[in-house]
């Protein structure tokens, strides 16, 4: 086999002990490092070059979410203390800290190409200015918000019991469109082209809505609730968990209705993470079998490479350039791998 036909692999770069259970992980946009949160409450910056770890803050009772702003200048964190905070990346300084009632702040998402920070606490979604001022609050969600994701800088999707709510943010004018469904979404993933919203569901199914128009459909038959959804960069494939196999639905042509999915088998316990490259066709998955696997679904249903961590995988994130993947395990290990293709 010559070099041109060798399959891609993941090359270990470093692994560190980050202490207690890592609860959240996000890359800095320029790939220079990561921000992480843990069950102990620590908020850390981790250098991508050597894994050097710097504690910059803390949330009482544990971190629930972290996010990095698009310009890489600041990161945000939130937790069970019902607070959210923003930190300056260059020196780790606290920029501001806000309390949001008595509800845990479970989700954070920066506006793509902008300065707004969206947060979800209980049934409420808030927009925050760069100075930490609450600009607007969206209420009326059917239950506790379970997922939050932007579609470009003007649309913010929120999933909660009862469906999906699409909040429009444009020049200080706010509006909301509801996509109702009598169920409990656990994830919300916009296709990169903005034409489909997919949600993994509590009832072991996947639902999706097409945009515009809101046409709704579903795929059922999963072994467990579906907590993992990820789109390929070209918006053709939706990868989902909900069991031991990675299940892929093909949205090319007329879409997945009435078709059988592609199933990637190799994990021996329930999946906990699936993530396509931001650019490119590789897919990474992690599971309770302690395994990190690499796939290229368009070429083969077999894993190209696999590595065992020291405990079940709890977080997995690709760098924006798609050349490295960071993975965290429940025993506190955070490791970095390079994609060698």
N, C-alpha and C positions, 0 to 999 in steps of 0.2 A: 504494500500500500504506500503510495507516494504522499508527499506532504499535502498535495492539493486535495486528496480524497480523505484525509484523516478527519474524523468528526471533531467538532468543537468540544472543549472541556473547560472546567472551572479550576483555575490554579490558586491554591491558598496563598494569601499574602500575609495575613496576621490574624491572631485571635487573642482577645483580652478577657479578663474576668471583670465584668462591670458591676459585680456585687449582686444585689437582689434581682429578682425577676424583672427583665426589661419589659415595660408595658407599651412603649411607643418608640418609633425610630423614623427619622427623616433625613434625607440628604440635603446638604447645602447645594444651591443650584450650580455653582461652579465646580462641584466635585471635590473641593478641598477638604471636606469633612462631613460629619453627621451630627445631628442633635438627637439625644436619647433621653428617655424618661424611665423611671423604675418604680417598683412597688414601694420602695423605701422613701420615695418622694424626691430623689435627686434628679436634677436637670443637668445634663452634661453635654459638652462639645467634645467630639472625638476627631482627631486628625486622621485623615485618610492615608497619609503617608506611612505612619508607623503605629497608629492606634493609640497615641498618647491621649489621655482622657483628662478633661478639666471640668470640675463641678462648678456651675455658675449660679445655681439656685435650688430651691426646694419647695415642695408642696406637701403640706401636712396630710398624712394618710395615703399618699401615693399619687403619681402622675397618671393621667388618663389619655392625654393627647399632646403631641408636639407638632410644629409646622415650621417651615423656613420660607421667608419671603422671597419673591422672585429675583430681587436684586442682590440677595445674599447678605444684606446689611443687618438683618435682625431675624430672630427666631421667637416663636411663641410657645407657651406651655400652659397647661391647665390640669386641674385635678379634683380630687375628692374634697378638697378644702373649699370648693365652690368658687374658686378664683381663677383668673387667667392673667398671664404676665407676658411682657415682651422684654427681650434681652438683646443688647448690642453684641454682635458677633465678634467685632475686633478686640474688645476687652472684657466681654462677659458682663458688662454693667446692666443693672436693672433699669429699664426705661420707664415702665409704669406697671402697676398691679391693680386689678379691679376685682371686686366681688360681684357675683351674680346671684343674689338671693340665697336661697337654701338648697338649690339644685346643683348637683355635680356638673361641672363644665366638661362634657365628654367628647366634644368634637371641635376641631379648629381647621380653618381653611383660608389661606390667603387668596385674595383676588388676583388672577393671572394678569401680569403686566401692570398691576395697580398697587395701591397702598392700603386698601381696606382689609380688615381681618374679620372673618365671620366665625361665630361661635354658636354652639348649641348646648343649652342647659335645660333639662326637663323638656317641656313642650315648646320652649321659646328659642328662636334664632335671632341673634343680634349682629349688627354691623358696627365695627369700631374704627375710629379714625386713627391716624398715625400718632396722635397725641394721647390716645387712650380714652377718647370721648365716645360715648354710646350715641351713634348717629340715628339708628333706627332699629326697631324691634318687630319681628314678624311673629304673630301668634296664630292660634287657630289650628295647629297641628293636632291630629287625632289622638296622639299619645306622646310619650317621650321620644324625641328625635333620635333615630338610630344610625343615621348616616347623613353626611353633608358633603356636597361636591359642586364646584363651579363648572359651568360650560362657557368658557371665555370670560371676559370681564363683566358681562351684563346679566348673566343668568346664574342663579344659585339654586340648586336642587336640595331639598330636604326630604328624607324618608321617615315615616312614622306610621304607627298603626292607622290603617285607613287609606294608605296610598302614598302618593308623592306630591309634594307641593313645589312649584317652580316660582321662585321669587325674582322679579325683574328689578335690576338696579341700573339706572341710567340717569345721570345728571341730577341726582337728588329726587327723582320721581320713582316711586315704589309701587309695584303691583304684584298680585299673586294669582297663579292659575293652579287649580287642584286637579290631579289625576286620581280619582277615587278607586279604591279597591278594598274589599272587606278582608283584610289580612294584615300580617305584620312583616314588613320588609326589614331585613337586617343589613343590607348593603345598598349602595346607589352608585352606579358606574355609567357615566356618559360615554358613548362611543366617541372617538377622537374627532369624527366629522360632525358631531352634534346631532345626528339623526335618530339615535336610539338611546333610551334610558333603560338600563337593566337593573333589576333588584333580586338578590338572593332572599329567600323567604323563610320564615319560621316553620311553615308547613311543608318543608322539604320540596320546594319547587322554585323555579326561576320565572319571574314575570318581566315583560318588557313592553314599553310604550314607544311607538314611532312618532317622530317629530318632522314636520308639523302634523297636526291632525289628531294625535293621541291614540291611534289604533293600538289596541291592547291584545296581547297573547301570552301564553304561558307554556312552560315545559315542566312536567312533573316526573315522579318516579325516582327521586333521589333517596339515598339511604338515610340521610339525616338532614337537619336544617342546613341551609346554604349560607355560609358566612364568608364565602370567597368568590369574588367576581373580578375579572380583568379582561380588558379589550386589547386586541393586537393593534399595532400602530396604524395599520391600513383600514381599521374598522371592520374587517371581514370576520374575525374569529372572536367569540366570547368564551373565555375559559372560566370554568366554575369548579367549585369543590363539592361539598355535600356528601362525602364518603371517602373511600380510599383511592378512587380514580379521579384523574383530571378529566372533566367532561367538557368537550369543545363543541360549540354550535356554530354552524357556518351561515353567516349573514350575507354571503354573496348571492347574486341572482335574485330569486324570489324570497330568499330567507329560510330560516330553519323550520318553519311550520311543516309538519308532515314528513320530516326527514329524521334519520337516525344520527345521533351525535358521534363524533370521534372520541374514543376513550383511551386515555394514556394510563397504562397499568405498570406499576413498579413499586408504589408505596404499599406498606403492609399494615398501616393503621390510618386513621382519619386524617385528611388534609387539614392544615391550619393556615396555609398561605399559597396563593398562586399569583404570579406577576409576569406579564409580558414585558419585554424590552420596550423602553420608550420609543426607540427606533430600531427596526430589525425584527426578525422572526423568531428569536429564541424566547423560551418560556422557562421560568424557574418556579419550583414548587417546594414546599416544606410541609412536614407532617408530624404527627405524634409518634411516628416511628423513628424520630431523631434524624430523619434523612432530608438532605437538600439535593434535589434532582434538577438536571438541565435537559431540556427538550427542544426539538425543532419540529413542531407538529406538521408543518407543510411537507416535510421530507420523510418522517418516519414516526410510528407510534411508540418506538422504543426510546428509553432514556439514553442521552449521549454521555452522561456522566452523573455520578452521585457521590455524596460525601456524608459521613455520619458525624453529627455533633454530639455533645455530651448529655443532651436532654431533648425533649420535644421542642420543635421550632415554634416560636411565638411571634416572630416578625420577620419580614423579608422585603427589601427595597433595592431596586436598581438605581444606579447613578443615572443622571439625566442623559449622559452620552451613551448609555447602554453597554459600557465596557467593564463595569464592575457591579457586583451584587453584594450587599451587606445582609447578614442574617443574624438573628438573635435567638437564643435558646432559654428555656425556663430556668436553667441553673445559673444564669447570669452571663453566659458566654456570648460575646459579640464577635463575629468573624467577618473578614472581608476576602472576597474571591475576585480574581480577574478572569474575564471571558477570553479564552485563547481560541480563535477561530481560524 
